[in-house]
């Protein structure tokens, strides 16, 4: 979530020409992270991935403590 918050900042989002020059794998990685951390369905995709993860795992505590777990 911290990475997504940083990428969503106005100063970064104004770099659309620079972002366009990034390799497609980097843009795809960002899209994948945005999809996983989407709040749709109460972070359903993220919660499923945390359950499947092999410990040790450091979860994003807001999702787990907000009662949607």
N, CA, C and O atoms as CSV, one atom per row, in Angstrom:
chain,resi,resn,atom,element,x,y,z
A,1,UNK,N,N,0.826,-1.187,0.000
A,1,UNK,CA,C,0.000,0.000,0.000
A,1,UNK,C,C,0.866,1.244,0.000
A,1,UNK,O,O,0.514,2.253,-0.611
A,2,UNK,N,N,1.998,1.175,0.684
A,2,UNK,CA,C,2.901,2.320,0.706
A,2,UNK,C,C,3.447,2.641,-0.671
A,2,UNK,O,O,3.547,3.809,-1.048
A,3,UNK,N,N,3.798,1.612,-1.420
A,3,UNK,CA,C,4.313,1.811,-2.783
A,3,UNK,C,C,3.231,2.413,-3.663
A,3,UNK,O,O,3.496,3.345,-4.423
A,4,UNK,N,N,2.016,1.891,-3.568
A,4,UNK,CA,C,0.919,2.429,-4.367
A,4,UNK,C,C,0.602,3.869,-3.986
A,4,UNK,O,O,0.312,4.693,-4.854
A,5,UNK,N,N,0.655,4.173,-2.701
A,5,UNK,CA,C,0.409,5.544,-2.257
A,5,UNK,C,C,1.455,6.484,-2.848
A,5,UNK,O,O,1.132,7.586,-3.293
A,6,UNK,N,N,2.700,6.042,-2.849
A,6,UNK,CA,C,3.762,6.863,-3.417
A,6,UNK,C,C,3.596,7.075,-4.909
A,6,UNK,O,O,3.818,8.177,-5.411
A,7,UNK,N,N,3.211,6.035,-5.616
A,7,UNK,CA,C,3.019,6.144,-7.064
A,7,UNK,C,C,1.792,6.975,-7.423
A,7,UNK,O,O,1.702,7.498,-8.534
A,8,UNK,N,N,0.858,7.101,-6.503
A,8,UNK,CA,C,-0.368,7.857,-6.746
A,8,UNK,C,C,-0.225,9.336,-6.422
A,8,UNK,O,O,-1.127,10.123,-6.705
A,9,UNK,N,N,0.886,9.712,-5.841
A,9,UNK,CA,C,1.091,11.122,-5.492
A,9,UNK,C,C,1.084,11.981,-6.756
A,9,UNK,O,O,1.508,11.539,-7.824
A,10,UNK,N,N,0.600,13.204,-6.618
A,10,UNK,CA,C,0.482,14.112,-7.764
A,10,UNK,C,C,1.820,14.324,-8.467
A,10,UNK,O,O,1.880,14.344,-9.697
A,11,UNK,N,N,2.886,14.479,-7.695
A,11,UNK,CA,C,4.199,14.721,-8.301
A,11,UNK,C,C,4.636,13.556,-9.185
A,11,UNK,O,O,5.288,13.765,-10.208
A,12,UNK,N,N,4.290,12.362,-8.809
A,12,UNK,CA,C,4.660,11.178,-9.596
A,12,UNK,C,C,3.693,10.988,-10.759
A,12,UNK,O,O,4.116,10.677,-11.872
A,13,UNK,N,N,2.413,11.170,-10.512
A,13,UNK,CA,C,1.433,10.942,-11.575
A,13,UNK,C,C,1.575,11.949,-12.713
A,13,UNK,O,O,1.119,11.685,-13.826
A,14,UNK,N,N,2.201,13.102,-12.454
A,14,UNK,CA,C,2.451,14.081,-13.522
A,14,UNK,C,C,3.561,13.638,-14.473
A,14,UNK,O,O,3.760,14.258,-15.518
A,15,UNK,N,N,4.271,12.598,-14.133
A,15,UNK,CA,C,5.374,12.111,-14.967
A,15,UNK,C,C,4.885,11.130,-16.027
A,15,UNK,O,O,5.546,10.125,-16.288
A,16,UNK,N,N,3.736,11.409,-16.640
A,16,UNK,CA,C,3.142,10.438,-17.559
A,16,UNK,C,C,4.047,10.092,-18.742
A,16,UNK,O,O,4.018,8.957,-19.217
A,17,UNK,N,N,4.844,11.036,-19.226
A,17,UNK,CA,C,5.743,10.726,-20.340
A,17,UNK,C,C,6.886,9.818,-19.878
A,17,UNK,O,O,7.310,8.920,-20.606
A,18,UNK,N,N,7.373,10.060,-18.673
A,18,UNK,CA,C,8.432,9.225,-18.117
A,18,UNK,C,C,7.898,7.820,-17.844
A,18,UNK,O,O,8.560,6.828,-18.147
A,19,UNK,N,N,6.711,7.745,-17.277
A,19,UNK,CA,C,6.100,6.452,-16.971
A,19,UNK,C,C,5.869,5.664,-18.252
A,19,UNK,O,O,5.989,4.439,-18.265
A,20,UNK,N,N,5.536,6.375,-19.336
A,20,UNK,CA,C,5.325,5.713,-20.627
A,20,UNK,C,C,6.596,5.054,-21.147
A,20,UNK,O,O,6.526,4.094,-21.914
A,21,UNK,N,N,7.750,5.559,-20.739
A,21,UNK,CA,C,9.031,5.025,-21.195
A,21,UNK,C,C,9.515,3.837,-20.370
A,21,UNK,O,O,10.507,3.203,-20.730
A,22,UNK,N,N,8.838,3.531,-19.282
A,22,UNK,CA,C,9.231,2.382,-18.466
A,22,UNK,C,C,9.010,1.091,-19.242
A,22,UNK,O,O,8.126,1.031,-20.097
A,23,UNK,N,N,9.791,0.066,-18.960
A,23,UNK,CA,C,9.572,-1.219,-19.620
A,23,UNK,C,C,8.165,-1.751,-19.305
A,23,UNK,O,O,7.621,-1.503,-18.229
A,24,UNK,N,N,7.608,-2.466,-20.239
A,24,UNK,CA,C,6.240,-2.965,-20.072
A,24,UNK,C,C,6.123,-3.889,-18.855
A,24,UNK,O,O,5.063,-3.946,-18.232
A,25,UNK,N,N,7.188,-4.608,-18.507
A,25,UNK,CA,C,7.119,-5.502,-17.348
A,25,UNK,C,C,6.952,-4.709,-16.050
A,25,UNK,O,O,6.309,-5.182,-15.112
A,26,UNK,N,N,7.530,-3.504,-15.994
A,26,UNK,CA,C,7.394,-2.662,-14.803
A,26,UNK,C,C,5.968,-2.120,-14.709
A,26,UNK,O,O,5.372,-2.113,-13.632
A,27,UNK,N,N,5.426,-1.667,-15.837
A,27,UNK,CA,C,4.033,-1.189,-15.839
A,27,UNK,C,C,3.080,-2.322,-15.495
A,27,UNK,O,O,2.101,-2.110,-14.778
A,28,UNK,N,N,3.351,-3.519,-15.995
A,28,UNK,CA,C,2.520,-4.688,-15.687
A,28,UNK,C,C,2.592,-5.014,-14.197
A,28,UNK,O,O,1.584,-5.365,-13.584
A,29,UNK,N,N,3.786,-4.898,-13.617
A,29,UNK,CA,C,3.961,-5.154,-12.192
A,29,UNK,C,C,3.113,-4.176,-11.376
A,29,UNK,O,O,2.475,-4.570,-10.399
A,30,UNK,N,N,3.106,-2.910,-11.774
A,30,UNK,CA,C,2.305,-1.910,-11.077
A,30,UNK,C,C,0.821,-2.243,-11.196
A,30,UNK,O,O,0.085,-2.145,-10.214
A,31,UNK,N,N,0.380,-2.630,-12.375
A,31,UNK,CA,C,-1.026,-2.999,-12.569
A,31,UNK,C,C,-1.398,-4.194,-11.697
A,31,UNK,O,O,-2.483,-4.229,-11.117
A,32,UNK,N,N,-0.499,-5.175,-11.604
A,32,UNK,CA,C,-0.756,-6.352,-10.774
A,32,UNK,C,C,-0.881,-5.989,-9.295
A,32,UNK,O,O,-1.748,-6.505,-8.590
A,33,UNK,N,N,-0.008,-5.100,-8.838
A,33,UNK,CA,C,-0.062,-4.669,-7.443
A,33,UNK,C,C,-1.354,-3.898,-7.179
A,33,UNK,O,O,-1.995,-4.086,-6.144
A,34,UNK,N,N,-1.731,-3.035,-8.115
A,34,UNK,CA,C,-2.977,-2.277,-7.957
A,34,UNK,C,C,-4.178,-3.215,-7.904
A,34,UNK,O,O,-5.101,-3.000,-7.118
A,35,UNK,N,N,-4.170,-4.244,-8.729
A,35,UNK,CA,C,-5.264,-5.210,-8.716
A,35,UNK,C,C,-5.311,-5.965,-7.396
A,35,UNK,O,O,-6.383,-6.126,-6.812
A,36,UNK,N,N,-4.159,-6.429,-6.922
A,36,UNK,CA,C,-4.126,-7.190,-5.673
A,36,UNK,C,C,-4.558,-6.345,-4.482
A,36,UNK,O,O,-5.236,-6.848,-3.586
A,37,UNK,N,N,-4.182,-5.088,-4.456
A,37,UNK,CA,C,-4.495,-4.230,-3.306
A,37,UNK,C,C,-5.783,-3.442,-3.495
A,37,UNK,O,O,-6.055,-2.508,-2.740
A,38,UNK,N,N,-6.572,-3.807,-4.488
A,38,UNK,CA,C,-7.849,-3.139,-4.713
A,38,UNK,C,C,-8.769,-3.363,-3.522
A,38,UNK,O,O,-8.826,-4.461,-2.968
A,39,UNK,N,N,-9.483,-2.323,-3.136
A,39,UNK,CA,C,-10.397,-2.443,-1.992
A,39,UNK,C,C,-11.726,-3.083,-2.383
A,39,UNK,O,O,-12.580,-3.305,-1.524
A,40,UNK,N,N,-11.907,-3.376,-3.647
A,40,UNK,CA,C,-13.140,-4.035,-4.074
A,40,UNK,C,C,-13.288,-5.386,-3.387
A,40,UNK,O,O,-12.330,-6.152,-3.285
A,41,UNK,N,N,-14.471,-5.661,-2.929
A,41,UNK,CA,C,-14.702,-6.935,-2.246
A,41,UNK,C,C,-13.970,-7.021,-0.925
A,41,UNK,O,O,-13.577,-8.105,-0.495
A,42,UNK,N,N,-13.784,-5.874,-0.277
A,42,UNK,CA,C,-13.088,-5.822,1.016
A,42,UNK,C,C,-11.694,-6.455,0.933
A,42,UNK,O,O,-11.311,-7.261,1.780
A,43,UNK,N,N,-10.955,-6.074,-0.097
A,43,UNK,CA,C,-9.581,-6.573,-0.293
A,43,UNK,C,C,-9.548,-8.098,-0.463
A,43,UNK,O,O,-8.619,-8.757,0.004
A,44,UNK,N,N,-10.540,-8.640,-1.117
A,44,UNK,CA,C,-10.688,-10.088,-1.276
A,44,UNK,C,C,-9.442,-10.745,-1.875
A,44,UNK,O,O,-8.953,-11.743,-1.346
A,45,UNK,N,N,-8.931,-10.190,-2.973
A,45,UNK,CA,C,-7.771,-10.796,-3.644
A,45,UNK,C,C,-6.564,-10.791,-2.716
A,45,UNK,O,O,-5.839,-11.783,-2.633
A,46,UNK,N,N,-6.344,-9.681,-2.020
A,46,UNK,CA,C,-5.217,-9.587,-1.097
A,46,UNK,C,C,-5.356,-10.610,0.031
A,46,UNK,O,O,-4.401,-11.319,0.347
A,47,UNK,N,N,-6.534,-10.687,0.632
A,47,UNK,CA,C,-6.734,-11.624,1.740
A,47,UNK,C,C,-6.519,-13.068,1.295
A,47,UNK,O,O,-5.944,-13.866,2.035
A,48,UNK,N,N,-6.975,-13.406,0.096
A,48,UNK,CA,C,-6.767,-14.765,-0.423
A,48,UNK,C,C,-5.279,-15.050,-0.614
A,48,UNK,O,O,-4.808,-16.144,-0.304
A,49,UNK,N,N,-4.542,-14.066,-1.124
A,49,UNK,CA,C,-3.107,-14.259,-1.334
A,49,UNK,C,C,-2.344,-14.378,-0.022
A,49,UNK,O,O,-1.371,-15.128,0.054
A,50,UNK,N,N,-2.763,-13.656,1.006
A,50,UNK,CA,C,-2.108,-13.773,2.310
A,50,UNK,C,C,-2.355,-15.161,2.892
A,50,UNK,O,O,-1.454,-15.755,3.484
A,51,UNK,N,N,-3.566,-15.681,2.729
A,51,UNK,CA,C,-3.875,-17.022,3.238
A,51,UNK,C,C,-3.039,-18.096,2.549
A,51,UNK,O,O,-2.655,-19.086,3.172
A,52,UNK,N,N,-2.756,-17.895,1.251
A,52,UNK,CA,C,-1.985,-18.882,0.484
A,52,UNK,C,C,-0.474,-18.748,0.675
A,52,UNK,O,O,0.281,-19.660,0.338
A,53,UNK,N,N,-0.044,-17.624,1.208
A,53,UNK,CA,C,1.393,-17.342,1.318
A,53,UNK,C,C,2.071,-18.289,2.304
A,53,UNK,O,O,1.472,-18.726,3.287
A,54,UNK,N,N,3.312,-18.589,2.021
A,54,UNK,CA,C,4.113,-19.436,2.895
A,54,UNK,C,C,4.800,-18.526,3.922
A,54,UNK,O,O,5.513,-17.597,3.541
A,55,UNK,N,N,4.591,-18.786,5.219
A,55,UNK,CA,C,5.202,-17.930,6.249
A,55,UNK,C,C,6.720,-17.913,6.122
A,55,UNK,O,O,7.302,-18.880,5.629
A,56,UNK,N,N,7.357,-16.866,6.542
A,56,UNK,CA,C,6.835,-15.710,7.263
A,56,UNK,C,C,6.202,-14.702,6.307
A,56,UNK,O,O,6.677,-14.511,5.188
A,57,UNK,N,N,5.128,-14.062,6.761
A,57,UNK,CA,C,4.394,-13.068,5.987
A,57,UNK,C,C,4.206,-11.837,6.857
A,57,UNK,O,O,3.854,-11.955,8.031
A,58,UNK,N,N,4.435,-10.675,6.302
A,58,UNK,CA,C,4.158,-9.429,7.008
A,58,UNK,C,C,2.962,-8.796,6.301
A,58,UNK,O,O,3.133,-8.135,5.277
A,59,UNK,N,N,1.759,-8.987,6.830
A,59,UNK,CA,C,0.557,-8.487,6.161
A,59,UNK,C,C,0.366,-6.988,6.368
A,59,UNK,O,O,0.943,-6.398,7.282
A,60,UNK,N,N,-0.438,-6.389,5.521
A,60,UNK,CA,C,-0.834,-4.999,5.667
A,60,UNK,C,C,-1.913,-4.976,6.741
A,60,UNK,O,O,-3.043,-5.401,6.500
A,61,UNK,N,N,-1.573,-4.489,7.910
A,61,UNK,CA,C,-2.416,-4.638,9.093
A,61,UNK,C,C,-3.767,-3.945,8.995
A,61,UNK,O,O,-4.720,-4.398,9.630
A,62,UNK,N,N,-3.892,-2.861,8.225
A,62,UNK,CA,C,-5.178,-2.195,8.132
A,62,UNK,C,C,-6.250,-3.160,7.641
A,62,UNK,O,O,-7.358,-3.186,8.176
A,63,UNK,N,N,-5.927,-3.939,6.643
A,63,UNK,CA,C,-6.897,-4.884,6.088
A,63,UNK,C,C,-7.282,-5.920,7.127
A,63,UNK,O,O,-8.454,-6.275,7.250
A,64,UNK,N,N,-6.309,-6.403,7.870
A,64,UNK,CA,C,-6.584,-7.444,8.842
A,64,UNK,C,C,-7.295,-6.896,10.078
A,64,UNK,O,O,-8.117,-7.597,10.668
A,65,UNK,N,N,-6.999,-5.668,10.479
A,65,UNK,CA,C,-7.593,-5.119,11.689
A,65,UNK,C,C,-8.891,-4.371,11.449
A,65,UNK,O,O,-9.538,-3.944,12.405
A,66,UNK,N,N,-9.282,-4.205,10.203
A,66,UNK,CA,C,-10.485,-3.418,9.923
A,66,UNK,C,C,-11.753,-4.249,9.960
A,66,UNK,O,O,-12.834,-3.748,9.650
A,67,UNK,N,N,-11.633,-5.501,10.333
A,67,UNK,CA,C,-12.820,-6.344,10.441
A,67,UNK,C,C,-13.243,-6.998,9.152
A,67,UNK,O,O,-14.279,-7.662,9.113
A,68,UNK,N,N,-12.467,-6.829,8.087
A,68,UNK,CA,C,-12.836,-7.439,6.808
A,68,UNK,C,C,-12.129,-8.782,6.634
A,68,UNK,O,O,-12.340,-9.469,5.634
A,69,UNK,N,N,-11.307,-9.153,7.585
A,69,UNK,CA,C,-10.556,-10.403,7.501
A,69,UNK,C,C,-11.462,-11.556,7.692
A,69,UNK,O,O,-11.016,-12.703,7.656
